Amino acid sequence: MKNRKLRTKITIRVGILLILGGVILNIVVKNIIDYSSNSTIKNDMIMQQNNSTEFINQYFMINGKNLDKQNLISNSPNIAMKLSEYSNSTIGIYDVNGELQYQSVKGEVNKSINAHIAQAKNNKAYIYFTQENNEYKGYFAYPLYSKEELVGIVEIIRDYNEIVKNNSNIYILFTGVESFFFLIILILTNLIMRKSTRPIENLLKGVREISKGNYGYEVLEYTNKDEISDLAYEYNKMRKKIKKQIEVTHNLEKSRRDFFCNITHELKTPLTSISGYAELLQTNYSNEKFRKQAINSIEKESNKLNNMISSILEVSRGQILSKEKSEFNIGIMLNKVSEEMKIRNNNSIKVKLNVEECNITGIYDEIKSLLLNLLENAYKYSIDYGDIEIAGNKKDDYYNIAISNKSCNLSAGFEEKAFEPFIRGENATELEGNGLGLYISKLIVEEHNGEITIEIVENVVKVNVKLICL
């Protein structure tokens, strides 16, 4: 089942919040509008009360009459009609007992409504508001006094359709505008979330690609300096590291398979030779000449096998054993190893030394084995009366060793695979060796967090080694 997208969830939640906020806001606005309407109507009724009271007082003053109970009743038709025309309202004149004396009607009036009259009889001004057939009317009654004597009750019935409908239209307009803006906010929220969650979707796709074994899928890193861009950066960093580790694992597995295949092949050759000569000796032991030749061959192949096993053990020791490192002077070691190799090898080869002294931290025996391997190769594969140049100097935080010699008949592409196990050049076919020297040298250098490279230019072989110095 496909999960609902994050942006959809957030948009729905924002929508719910907007709806709840809109409902609450509408209730508040409705109450404000209703309060405003009621206040407007109440103020209007108070104004009508003041105007009508003043109108009645002026009426009696102009006509030279006193405002009392009898005169109010006798003049009620004229007062009601004139005041109705003046205020555009229904006007009723009542006696002090609440009996209707005359009513000038404007529009429709509900005769059954008399709560306002009852309150006016009790000496209270009272407003009663009704809504019938979309007609909004206010029924207002107040006691009329003259010289602090109650002379009657005045009723004013006014139509407030316009005020109520205007306020209702304002409320409807507000609701419409509010809904429009809420819809715009919801759409913008969805668009913003779509843009914001796109990197997350890309990350999710990247994780799925990794689960399928596709470690080349790279997530676009956005320029926004936020947690999502940091997550994309960390994802790419993790992906590259995983990819590199898997490639290293595959390469190690391939190297392991190739290594053991080569070991099987290299060990089988001398063993086959030894086994063959041993069988022949059983049938030709009396042949002195053949016996000596067979014994020499067996001895030669045994020595070759012994050397090969020693080299394999050296490789295993470098990969398995963890020796304690110590501080020593590699310049002095390089000079001593060079002198030792001069004594052991052909003195016709000239050696040029340019070595600086420098202390490094490493496994003493392994570094010495490294130098012996490199110098032995230089002596073994140099041309007669050639030169070997040995340089050692400190640069930055590294001690750089360069050993170069001129050789001949180098195999094409040897430079690229020189550090692989059991690789030998065409110029080594007639010389003793097993093709593990440079491979072992590389393992030693890597164990010391250094670098080793080989350059071949016009049959001049140069091996460069970089080791961390103190």
C-alpha positions in Angstrom: 0.0 0.0 0.0 1.4 3.4 -1.0 1.8 5.8 1.9 0.3 9.2 1.7 2.9 11.8 0.8 4.3 14.1 3.5 3.3 17.2 1.7 -0.3 15.9 1.4 -0.4 15.2 5.1 0.9 18.6 6.0 -1.5 20.3 3.6 -4.4 18.5 5.1 -3.4 19.4 8.6 -2.9 23.1 7.6 -6.3 22.9 5.9 -7.9 21.6 9.1 -6.2 24.3 11.2 -7.3 27.0 8.7 -10.9 25.7 8.8 -10.9 25.6 12.7 -9.3 29.1 12.7 -11.8 30.3 10.1 -14.8 29.0 12.1 -13.5 30.6 15.3 -12.8 33.9 13.4 -16.2 33.8 11.8 -17.9 33.4 15.2 -16.0 36.3 16.6 -16.7 38.5 13.6 -20.4 37.5 13.6 -20.7 38.4 17.3 -18.9 41.7 16.6 -21.3 42.5 13.6 -24.4 41.5 15.7 -23.2 43.6 18.6 -22.6 46.5 16.2 -26.1 46.1 14.7 -27.7 45.9 18.1 -25.8 49.0 19.2 -26.8 50.9 16.1 -30.4 50.0 16.5 -30.4 50.8 20.2 -28.7 54.2 19.6 -31.3 54.9 16.8 -34.1 54.0 19.2 -32.7 56.4 21.9 -32.4 59.1 19.2 -36.0 58.4 18.1 -37.1 58.7 21.8 -35.4 62.0 22.2 -36.7 63.4 18.9 -40.3 62.2 19.5 -40.3 63.6 23.0 -39.1 66.9 21.7 -41.6 66.8 18.8 -44.5 66.2 21.2 -43.4 69.0 23.6 -43.1 71.5 20.7 -46.5 70.4 19.3 -48.2 71.4 22.6 -46.2 74.5 23.0 -47.0 75.7 19.5 -50.7 75.0 20.0 -50.7 76.7 23.4 -51.8 73.6 25.3 -50.5 71.9 28.3 -49.1 68.4 28.0 -51.3 66.2 30.2 -53.1 62.9 30.0 -56.3 64.2 28.5 -54.7 66.5 25.9 -52.4 63.7 24.9 -55.3 61.4 24.3 -57.4 64.0 22.5 -54.5 65.0 20.2 -53.1 61.5 19.7 -54.3 61.2 16.0 -52.5 64.4 14.9 -49.4 63.7 17.0 -49.2 60.1 15.7 -49.7 60.9 12.0 -47.3 63.9 12.0 -44.6 62.1 14.0 -45.0 59.0 11.8 -44.4 61.2 8.7 -41.5 63.0 10.4 -39.7 59.8 11.6 -40.9 57.4 8.8 -42.0 55.0 11.5 -45.2 53.4 12.9 -46.2 55.6 15.9 -48.7 54.6 18.5 -50.0 56.7 21.4 -51.2 54.9 24.5 -52.7 56.1 27.8 -51.1 55.4 31.1 -52.9 52.1 31.4 -51.4 50.8 28.1 -54.6 51.2 26.1 -54.0 52.2 22.4 -55.5 55.6 21.6 -54.2 55.9 18.0 -51.6 54.3 15.8 -50.3 55.6 12.5 -49.0 52.5 10.7 -46.0 52.4 8.3 -45.7 48.9 6.7 -46.8 45.7 8.4 -47.1 45.5 12.1 -47.6 42.5 14.3 -50.5 43.4 16.7 -49.7 40.4 18.9 -46.4 41.9 20.1 -47.1 43.9 23.3 -44.1 43.1 25.6 -42.7 46.6 25.0 -46.0 48.2 26.1 -46.1 46.1 29.2 -42.6 47.2 30.2 -43.4 50.9 29.5 -46.4 50.6 31.8 -43.9 49.6 34.5 -42.1 52.8 33.8 -39.3 51.2 31.7 -38.2 52.0 28.1 -38.1 48.7 26.2 -36.9 47.5 22.8 -38.2 44.3 21.3 -36.6 43.1 18.0 -38.3 40.6 15.6 -37.5 38.9 12.3 -40.5 37.7 10.3 -40.5 36.9 6.6 -37.1 38.5 6.1 -38.4 41.6 7.7 -36.4 43.0 10.6 -38.4 45.4 12.9 -37.8 47.0 16.2 -40.7 47.6 18.6 -39.8 50.4 21.1 -42.0 51.9 23.8 -41.3 54.4 26.5 -43.2 56.3 29.2 -43.9 60.0 28.4 -43.6 62.5 31.3 -44.6 66.1 31.7 -43.5 67.9 34.8 -42.6 64.7 36.4 -46.0 63.2 35.8 -46.7 60.1 33.6 -49.0 61.3 30.9 -48.9 58.3 28.5 -46.9 55.8 26.5 -45.3 56.4 23.1 -44.7 53.4 20.7 -42.2 53.6 17.9 -42.0 50.7 15.4 -39.2 51.0 12.9 -37.9 48.9 9.9 -34.2 48.0 10.2 -34.0 45.8 7.1 -31.3 48.0 5.6 -29.0 48.0 8.6 -29.4 44.2 9.2 -29.0 43.3 5.6 -25.9 45.6 5.2 -24.3 44.0 8.2 -25.3 40.5 6.8 -23.7 41.4 3.4 -20.6 42.6 5.2 -20.4 39.2 7.0 -21.0 37.3 3.8 -18.3 39.4 2.0 -15.9 38.8 4.9 -16.5 35.1 4.8 -16.0 35.0 1.0 -12.7 37.0 1.3 -11.6 34.9 4.2 -12.3 31.6 2.3 -10.5 33.0 -0.7 -7.4 33.9 1.3 -7.5 30.6 3.1 -7.7 28.8 -0.2 -4.7 30.8 -1.5 -2.8 30.0 1.8 -3.6 26.3 1.3 -2.4 26.3 -2.3 0.8 28.2 -1.4 1.3 25.7 1.5 1.0 22.8 -0.9 3.4 24.5 -3.4 5.9 25.3 -0.7 5.7 21.8 0.7 6.1 20.3 -2.8 9.3 22.3 -3.2 10.5 21.6 0.3 9.8 17.9 0.2 11.3 17.3 -3.3 14.8 16.9 -1.8 13.4 14.3 0.7 11.8 12.5 -2.2 15.1 12.5 -4.0 16.8 11.1 -0.9 14.1 8.4 -0.6 14.8 7.5 -4.3 18.5 7.5 -3.5 18.0 5.1 -0.6 15.9 2.8 -2.8 18.6 2.9 -5.5 21.2 1.9 -2.9 19.0 -0.9 -1.7 19.0 -2.2 -5.3 22.8 -2.0 -5.4 23.0 1.2 -7.5 25.7 3.1 -5.7 26.2 5.6 -8.5 22.9 7.5 -7.9 23.8 10.9 -6.6 21.3 13.2 -4.9 21.2 16.8 -6.0 22.6 19.0 -3.2 20.5 22.2 -3.0 22.0 25.6 -2.2 19.6 26.1 0.8 21.6 26.1 4.0 19.2 24.0 6.0 18.9 20.5 7.5 17.6 19.0 4.2 20.6 20.2 2.2 22.9 18.9 5.0 21.1 15.6 4.8 21.6 15.5 1.0 25.3 16.2 1.5 25.7 13.5 4.2 23.8 11.1 2.0 26.2 11.6 -1.0 29.1 11.4 1.4 27.8 8.1 2.8 27.0 6.8 -0.7 30.6 7.5 -1.9 32.0 5.9 1.2 29.8 2.8 0.8 30.6 2.6 -2.9 34.4 2.9 -2.2 34.2 0.3 0.5 32.3 -2.1 -1.8 34.8 -1.5 -4.6 37.7 -2.1 -2.2 35.9 -5.3 -1.0 35.4 -6.5 -4.5 39.0 -5.7 -5.4 40.3 -7.5 -2.3 38.2 -10.5 -3.1 39.4 -10.4 -6.7 43.0 -10.0 -5.5 42.5 -12.9 -3.0 41.2 -15.2 -5.8 44.0 -14.2 -8.2 46.6 -14.5 -5.4 45.6 -18.0 -4.5 45.3 -19.0 -8.2 48.8 -17.7 -8.8 50.1 -19.4 -5.7 48.6 -22.7 -6.9 50.2 -22.3 -10.2 53.6 -21.1 -8.9 53.8 -23.9 -6.3 52.7 -26.5 -8.8 55.6 -25.8 -11.2 58.5 -26.7 -8.9 56.6 -29.5 -7.2 55.9 -31.1 -10.6 59.6 -30.8 -11.5 60.7 -32.3 -8.2 58.1 -35.1 -8.5 59.2 -35.8 -12.0 62.9 -36.0 -11.2 62.1 -38.2 -8.1 60.2 -40.7 -10.3 63.0 -40.8 -12.9 65.7 -41.3 -10.2 63.9 -44.5 -9.1 64.4 -46.0 -12.5 67.8 -44.3 -13.5 69.6 -44.1 -10.1 72.6 -46.0 -11.5 73.2 -43.4 -14.1 75.7 -41.2 -12.3 75.4 -38.3 -14.7 71.7 -38.2 -14.7 71.5 -38.7 -11.0 73.7 -35.6 -10.3 71.6 -33.6 -12.8 68.4 -34.7 -11.2 69.7 -34.0 -7.6 70.9 -30.5 -8.7 67.5 -29.8 -10.3 65.6 -31.0 -7.3 67.8 -28.9 -5.0 67.3 -25.9 -7.3 63.6 -26.3 -7.4 63.5 -26.9 -3.7 65.3 -23.6 -3.1 63.0 -21.9 -5.4 60.0 -23.3 -3.6 61.5 -22.4 -0.2 62.1 -18.8 -1.4 58.5 -18.6 -2.7 57.0 -19.9 0.6 59.2 -17.5 2.5 57.8 -14.6 0.4 54.2 -15.8 0.9 54.8 -16.0 4.6 56.2 -12.5 4.5 53.0 -11.3 2.8 50.9 -13.1 5.4 52.9 -11.7 8.2 52.5 -8.2 6.9 48.7 -8.7 6.6 48.1 -10.6 9.9 50.8 -9.7 12.4 50.7 -6.2 14.0 54.2 -5.3 15.1 55.1 -2.4 17.4 56.4 0.7 15.7 59.5 2.5 16.9 61.4 5.7 16.0 64.6 5.4 13.9 66.7 7.2 11.4 65.8 6.1 7.9 68.7 8.0 6.3 71.2 5.9 8.2 69.3 2.7 7.4 69.2 3.6 3.6 73.0 4.2 3.7 73.7 0.9 5.5 71.4 -1.2 3.2 73.0 0.4 0.2 76.5 -0.6 1.4 75.3 -4.1 2.2 73.8 -4.5 -1.3 77.1 -3.2 -2.9 79.0 -6.0 -1.1 76.5 -8.7 -2.1 76.1 -7.7 -5.8 78.2 -6.9 -8.8 80.7 -4.1 -8.1 80.7 -3.1 -11.7 77.4 -1.2 -11.1 78.0 2.4 -9.9 75.8 3.6 -7.1 75.1 7.3 -6.6 73.9 8.2 -3.1 72.3 11.5 -2.1 70.6 10.7 1.2 69.5 13.1 4.0 69.0 11.8 7.6 65.5 11.9 9.0 63.6 10.2 11.8 60.4 8.3 11.1 58.1 6.0 13.1 57.6 2.5 11.7 58.3 -1.2 12.0 62.1 -1.3 11.6 62.4 -4.8 10.1 59.7 -4.2 7.5 61.2 -0.9 6.4 64.5 -2.6 6.0 62.9 -5.4 4.1 61.3 -2.7 1.8 64.6 -1.1 1.0 66.3 -4.5 0.5 63.6 -5.5 -2.0 63.8 -2.3 -4.0 67.6 -2.3 -4.1 67.8 -6.0 -4.9 65.5 -5.4 -7.9 67.6 -2.4 -9.0 70.8 -4.5 -8.9 69.2 -7.6 -10.4 67.5 -5.9 -13.4 70.1 -3.2 -14.2 72.2 -3.4 -17.4 75.9 -4.2 -17.0 78.0 -1.3 -16.0 74.9 0.7 -15.4 74.2 3.3 -12.7 71.8 3.1 -9.7 70.7 6.4 -8.2 69.5 6.5 -4.6 68.0 9.7 -3.2 66.5 10.4 0.1 65.2 13.8 1.3 62.6 15.4 3.5 59.9 17.5 2.0 57.0 18.9 3.9 55.9 16.1 6.3 57.2 13.2 4.1 60.5 11.5 3.6 60.9 10.8 -0.1 63.0 7.9 -1.4 63.8 7.6 -5.1 65.6 4.6 -6.5 66.3 4.5 -10.3 68.2 2.2 -12.6 68.4 1.6 -16.3 67.0 -1.8 -17.5 66.2 -3.4 -20.8 63.5 -5.5 -22.5 60.7 -4.2 -20.3 57.3 -5.6 -20.9 54.6 -3.3 -22.4 52.2 -2.2 -19.7 54.4 -3.5 -16.9 54.2 -0.1 -15.2 50.4 -0.5 -14.6 50.6 -3.9 -13.0 54.0 -3.9 -11.4 52.7 -4.1 -7.9 50.4 -7.1 -8.5 51.5 -10.5 -7.1 53.5 -12.9 -9.3 54.1 -10.2 -12.1 57.5 -10.4 -13.7 58.8 -8.5 -16.8 60.2 -10.1 -19.9 63.7 -9.2 -18.7 63.2 -11.4 -15.6 62.5 -14.7 -17.3 66.1 -16.0 -17.0 66.6 -14.6 -13.5 65.6 -16.1 -10.2 62.5 -14.5 -8.6 58.8 -15.1 -7.9 57.2 -11.8 -8.7 56.3 -10.9 -5.1 59.0 -8.3 -4.3 57.1 -5.2 -5.4 53.8 -6.6 -4.1 55.3 -7.1 -0.6 56.9 -3.6 -0.9 53.5 -2.1 -1.6 52.0 -3.8 1.4 54.7 -2.5 3.7 54.3 1.1 2.5 50.5 1.0 2.8 50.9 -0.4 6.3 52.9 2.7 7.1 50.3 5.0 5.5 52.7 5.9 2.7 52.7 5.9 -1.1 54.7 4.0 -3.6 54.8 4.5 -7.4 56.8 3.4 -10.4 57.8 5.4 -13.5 59.4 3.9 -16.6 60.8 6.4 -19.2 63.1 5.0 -22.0 63.9 1.9 -20.0 64.9 3.9 -16.9 62.9 2.5 -14.0 62.3 4.9 -11.0 60.5 3.7 -7.8 59.3 6.5 -5.6 58.4 6.0 -1.9 56.8 8.6 0.4 56.8 7.9 4.2 55.5 10.1 7.0 58.4 11.6 8.9 58.7 13.3 12.3 
